[in-house]
Amino acid sequence: MCELLGEQDIEWARTELFQVDERIARAGDPDRNLMHLMGSLPGAASPRLHPMPVGENDLDQAAAAYDADLPERLDLVHLGLGPDGHTASLIPDDPVLDVTDRRVALTQGSYQGRSRMTLTYLALEEARRIMWLVTGEDKRRALKGLMAQDPSIPAGRVRARDAVVICDASAAG
């Protein structure tokens, strides 16, 4: 998606890009979502990118600072969907699912070997539009849950004002 976005005629000087979630890892770590974003977006987008401050010593304070830097409402949020129904770093059974008083929070446990910083439901639900991108047969069950707004999976709990789901044939079944 980022590569396709980079091919579009976009006024990057009028655009701000915020991360949805990030793994707690050192700068330059290939596990970081930021590394993928910077490698996929055109050079003109890089100065417009606001990385989540996961390298700070006080991560709670860093999450609060990132929240304060977010606009009141994001215009578009791009979300993926995991086979377990997670989206962003809203991970099954993590206490972050119950955060309702801030737009950015930290996961309490480790998921795939990393703790994470993530936008919460509050930030997602304030967005003007959410675009879901879902690929792969392993996401078929989670996609059904998303479409049914199944609250047993984290993605099913996202209540968007306006949403579009783009999926491949494998995920759609």
Sequence and secondary structure as in RCSB ss.txt:
>XXXX:A:sequence
MCELLGEQDIEWARTELFQVDERIARAGDPDRNLMHLMGSLPGAASPRLHPMPVGENDLDQAAAAYDADLPERLD
LVHLGLGPDGHTASLIPDDPVLDVTDRRVALTQGSYQGRSRMTLTYLALEEARRIMWLVTGEDKRRALKGLMAQD
PSIPAGRVRARDAVVICDASAAG
>XXXX:A:secstr
 HHHHHTS   GGG  EE SEEE   TT TTSHHHHHHHHS GGGGGGEE   TTSS HHHHHHHHHHHS SS S
EEEE   TTS BTTB TT GGGG  S SEEE SS BTTB EEEE HHHHHHSSEEEEEE SGGGHHHHHHHHTT 
TTSGGGG   SSEEEEE HHHH 
